[in-house]
């Protein structure tokens, strides 16, 4: 039933996206959305600080005229995934992030935080461009509501949750592992970035949907993460993190940073976006940079 719902919803949104005009004026500060130009600027910033991410064109028949022909979407390949979500070493309690959700809320079992006040985290954020030099030196159910993820400290670093194995065994051979190709596209309807995933097993064979769901948080698989047609690439449906709450989450974060005396610039959007999406795919070790700290 969930798959049928997802298919109908996806088809409806494709029609809505086609009819939605391209956003021309910036509403980043007001609503947390992006214009295509701002998406490109944020993508350039990500590529500059994370060379593993690159711009891509995709299928020529799927070129979007509101984006530069050579900057249609972002891609990073061969991202390692060493463990399944069920193998993660969870802490002793779970955090329900949306108590108002009649379906039970969004349970965040990965980024459990230790601080009591989000204001403390906002005050400690370092998002200004002058910190970049130091860095160089050293989706029946609605998709999840990410707002409370920010409120509960979900952007805080958590280096002790997943026990990552060594990359080679005692004999010196390279450890075989699952890998993922990740894409970030611009969603014209929601006016936000959208993350796409394609998984491969240890033999570089494309994984089935059920196999990939082993690497997604059980509370998000087939709900927040659904299988849909990629807007730029031909082939079978790909896993995608539904973007319906992305702008809402970013707006809340913007307000919190402002209240703490800081400022989040639009070109830093994708850095923060990749950080909060990691709660959904916690074992996929993609690069979201250390360009900011909490």
C-alpha positions as CSV (number, residue, x, y, z in Angstrom):
1,X,0.0,0.0,0.0
2,X,2.8,2.4,0.8
3,X,4.5,1.7,-2.6
4,X,1.2,2.5,-4.4
5,X,0.8,5.7,-2.4
6,X,4.4,6.7,-3.2
7,X,3.9,6.0,-6.9
8,X,0.7,8.1,-7.1
9,X,2.2,10.9,-5.1
10,X,5.3,10.9,-7.3
11,X,3.3,11.2,-10.5
12,X,1.2,14.0,-9.1
13,X,4.3,15.9,-8.1
14,X,5.8,15.6,-11.5
15,X,2.8,17.4,-13.0
16,X,2.9,20.0,-10.2
17,X,6.7,20.6,-10.9
18,X,6.0,21.0,-14.6
19,X,3.4,23.7,-13.8
20,X,5.4,25.4,-11.1
21,X,7.2,28.6,-12.4
22,X,10.9,28.9,-11.8
23,X,11.7,30.9,-8.6
24,X,13.3,34.1,-9.7
25,X,13.7,36.2,-6.5
26,X,15.5,34.9,-3.4
27,X,13.4,33.8,-0.5
28,X,16.2,32.0,1.4
29,X,16.0,34.2,4.5
30,X,12.2,34.2,4.5
31,X,11.3,30.5,3.8
32,X,14.5,28.5,3.4
33,X,14.1,27.8,-0.3
34,X,16.6,28.3,-3.1
35,X,16.4,29.8,-6.6
36,X,18.3,27.8,-9.3
37,X,21.0,30.4,-9.2
38,X,21.4,30.0,-5.4
39,X,21.5,26.2,-5.9
40,X,24.4,26.6,-8.3
41,X,26.2,28.9,-6.0
42,X,25.8,26.5,-3.1
43,X,27.0,23.7,-5.4
44,X,30.1,25.6,-6.4
45,X,30.9,26.1,-2.7
46,X,30.5,22.4,-2.0
47,X,32.7,21.4,-5.0
48,X,35.3,23.8,-3.9
49,X,35.5,22.5,-0.4
50,X,34.8,18.9,-1.2
51,X,36.5,17.8,-4.4
52,X,34.8,14.4,-4.2
53,X,31.7,16.2,-5.3
54,X,31.5,17.4,-8.9
55,X,29.0,18.9,-11.3
56,X,27.4,16.6,-13.9
57,X,25.2,17.0,-17.0
58,X,23.3,13.7,-17.3
59,X,21.0,12.8,-20.2
60,X,21.0,15.6,-22.8
61,X,17.3,15.0,-23.3
62,X,16.7,15.9,-19.6
63,X,18.6,19.2,-19.5
64,X,16.7,21.8,-17.4
65,X,16.9,25.2,-19.0
66,X,16.7,27.0,-15.7
67,X,20.2,25.5,-14.7
68,X,23.5,25.9,-16.5
69,X,24.0,23.2,-19.2
70,X,27.2,22.0,-17.5
71,X,25.8,22.3,-13.9
72,X,22.6,20.2,-13.9
73,X,23.3,18.3,-10.7
74,X,26.0,17.2,-8.3
75,X,27.5,13.8,-8.0
76,X,30.0,11.9,-5.8
77,X,30.8,8.2,-6.6
78,X,32.1,5.1,-4.8
79,X,31.1,6.4,-1.3
80,X,31.8,3.5,1.2
81,X,29.2,2.0,3.4
82,X,30.9,-0.4,5.8
83,X,28.0,-1.5,7.9
84,X,24.3,-2.1,7.8
85,X,22.1,0.1,10.0
86,X,21.2,-2.9,12.1
87,X,24.9,-3.3,13.0
88,X,25.2,0.2,14.4
89,X,26.0,0.5,18.1
90,X,23.0,2.5,19.3
91,X,23.1,4.4,22.5
92,X,20.8,3.3,25.4
93,X,17.8,5.3,24.3
94,X,16.0,6.6,21.3
95,X,14.9,10.1,20.6
96,X,11.4,10.8,19.1
97,X,11.7,14.0,17.1
98,X,8.1,14.5,16.1
99,X,5.8,13.9,19.0
100,X,2.8,15.3,17.0
101,X,3.1,12.7,14.3
102,X,0.1,10.3,14.7
103,X,2.2,7.6,13.0
104,X,4.7,7.6,15.9
105,X,7.1,10.4,15.0
106,X,10.6,10.3,13.6
107,X,12.9,8.3,15.8
108,X,16.5,9.4,15.6
109,X,18.7,6.5,16.8
110,X,21.9,7.9,15.4
111,X,22.5,11.5,16.4
112,X,21.6,11.3,20.1
113,X,22.9,14.5,21.6
114,X,24.3,15.2,25.0
115,X,23.7,18.9,25.3
116,X,20.5,20.2,26.8
117,X,20.0,23.5,24.9
118,X,20.1,24.1,21.2
119,X,21.1,27.7,21.8
120,X,24.5,26.5,23.1
121,X,25.1,24.7,19.8
122,X,24.0,27.7,17.7
123,X,26.3,30.0,19.6
124,X,29.2,27.7,18.9
125,X,28.6,27.4,15.2
126,X,31.3,28.6,12.9
127,X,29.9,29.3,9.5
128,X,31.6,32.4,8.4
129,X,34.0,32.5,5.4
130,X,36.9,33.6,7.5
131,X,37.0,30.1,9.1
132,X,37.7,28.5,5.8
133,X,41.4,29.1,6.0
134,X,41.6,27.1,9.2
135,X,39.6,24.3,7.5
136,X,42.1,24.2,4.7
137,X,44.8,23.8,7.1
138,X,43.7,21.2,9.2
139,X,10.2,11.0,1.9
140,X,-0.8,6.9,3.2
141,X,2.3,8.6,5.4
142,X,3.8,11.9,5.1
143,X,7.6,12.2,4.8
144,X,9.3,12.9,8.1
145,X,9.3,16.3,9.7
146,X,13.0,17.4,10.2
147,X,12.2,20.5,12.2
148,X,12.6,18.9,15.6
149,X,15.8,17.3,14.4
150,X,17.4,20.7,14.5
151,X,15.7,21.5,17.8
152,X,17.1,18.4,19.4
153,X,20.7,19.0,18.4
154,X,20.8,16.6,15.4
155,X,23.5,18.6,13.7
156,X,25.9,17.9,16.5
157,X,29.0,15.8,15.6
158,X,28.7,12.2,16.9
159,X,31.9,10.3,16.4
160,X,31.2,7.5,18.8
161,X,28.0,5.9,17.4
162,X,29.2,3.8,14.6
163,X,32.2,1.6,14.9
164,X,33.9,1.8,11.5
165,X,36.1,-1.2,10.6
166,X,39.6,-0.9,9.3
167,X,39.9,-0.5,5.5
168,X,42.3,-3.5,5.2
169,X,42.6,-6.8,6.9
170,X,45.7,-8.3,8.6
171,X,47.0,-9.5,5.3
172,X,47.0,-6.0,3.8
173,X,44.3,-6.6,1.2
174,X,41.7,-3.9,0.6
175,X,38.5,-4.5,2.5
176,X,35.5,-5.1,0.1
177,X,32.5,-3.0,1.0
178,X,29.3,-1.7,-0.4
179,X,29.5,1.7,-2.2
180,X,27.0,4.3,-3.2
181,X,26.8,7.0,-5.9
182,X,25.1,10.1,-4.5
183,X,23.4,12.9,-6.5
184,X,22.0,16.2,-5.5
185,X,19.4,17.7,-7.8
186,X,17.4,20.9,-7.7
187,X,13.7,20.3,-7.1
188,X,11.7,23.0,-8.9
189,X,8.5,22.2,-7.1
190,X,9.9,22.3,-3.6
191,X,12.7,24.7,-4.5
192,X,15.2,22.8,-2.5
193,X,18.0,20.3,-3.1
194,X,17.1,16.6,-3.3
195,X,19.4,13.7,-2.6
196,X,19.5,10.5,-4.7
197,X,21.3,7.2,-4.0
198,X,22.3,4.2,-6.1
199,X,23.9,1.3,-4.2
200,X,26.4,-1.4,-5.3
201,X,27.4,-4.5,-3.4
202,X,31.0,-5.7,-2.8
203,X,31.3,-6.9,-6.4
204,X,30.1,-3.6,-7.8
205,X,26.8,-5.1,-8.8
206,X,23.7,-2.8,-8.4
207,X,21.8,-3.7,-5.3
208,X,18.1,-4.4,-5.1
209,X,15.7,-2.1,-3.3
210,X,15.6,-4.4,-0.3
211,X,19.3,-4.5,-0.1
212,X,19.6,-0.8,-0.1
213,X,17.0,-0.4,2.6
214,X,19.4,-2.3,4.9
215,X,21.6,0.8,4.7
216,X,18.8,3.3,5.5
217,X,17.3,4.1,8.9
218,X,14.3,1.7,9.3
219,X,12.2,4.7,10.4
220,X,12.8,6.3,7.0
221,X,12.9,3.5,4.5
222,X,9.9,3.6,2.1
223,X,8.6,6.7,3.9
224,X,11.1,9.5,3.7
225,X,13.3,7.5,1.3
226,X,11.3,6.4,-1.8
227,X,12.1,4.9,-5.2
228,X,11.5,7.5,-8.0
229,X,12.7,8.4,-11.5
230,X,15.8,10.5,-11.5
231,X,15.2,13.8,-13.3
232,X,18.5,13.8,-15.2
233,X,19.4,10.1,-15.6
234,X,17.7,7.3,-17.6
235,X,17.3,3.9,-16.1
236,X,15.4,2.3,-13.2
237,X,14.0,4.3,-10.3
238,X,16.6,5.4,-7.7
239,X,16.3,5.9,-4.0
240,X,15.6,9.5,-3.0
241,X,15.2,11.5,0.2
242,X,11.9,13.3,-0.2
243,X,12.4,17.1,0.0
244,X,9.0,18.2,1.3
245,X,10.4,19.4,4.7
246,X,13.8,20.6,3.7
247,X,12.9,24.3,3.4
248,X,11.0,24.1,6.7
249,X,14.1,22.7,8.5
250,X,16.5,25.2,6.9
251,X,14.2,28.1,7.9
252,X,14.2,26.9,11.5
253,X,17.9,26.6,11.5
254,X,18.3,30.0,10.0
255,X,16.2,31.6,12.8
256,X,18.2,29.8,15.5
257,X,21.5,30.9,14.1
258,X,20.3,34.5,13.8
259,X,19.0,34.4,17.4
260,X,22.5,33.2,18.4
261,X,24.1,36.2,16.8
262,X,25.4,34.3,13.7
263,X,24.5,34.3,10.1
264,X,24.1,31.4,7.6
265,X,24.9,32.4,4.0
266,X,23.0,30.9,1.1
267,X,26.1,29.5,-0.5
268,X,26.6,27.3,2.6
269,X,23.2,25.6,2.2
270,X,24.4,22.3,0.9
271,X,27.0,21.9,3.6
272,X,24.3,22.1,6.2
273,X,21.8,20.1,4.1
274,X,24.2,17.1,3.8
275,X,24.8,17.3,7.6
276,X,21.2,16.8,8.6
277,X,20.4,14.3,5.9
278,X,23.1,12.0,7.4
279,X,20.7,11.0,10.2
280,X,18.7,9.2,7.5
281,X,21.7,7.3,6.0
282,X,24.1,7.2,8.9
283,X,26.4,4.4,7.6
284,X,27.1,6.0,4.2
285,X,30.4,7.9,4.6
286,X,29.9,10.7,2.2
287,X,31.8,14.0,2.5
288,X,29.9,16.9,3.9
289,X,33.1,18.7,5.0
290,X,34.3,20.0,8.3
291,X,33.6,23.6,7.0
292,X,31.6,24.3,10.1
293,X,31.6,23.1,13.7
294,X,29.0,22.9,16.5
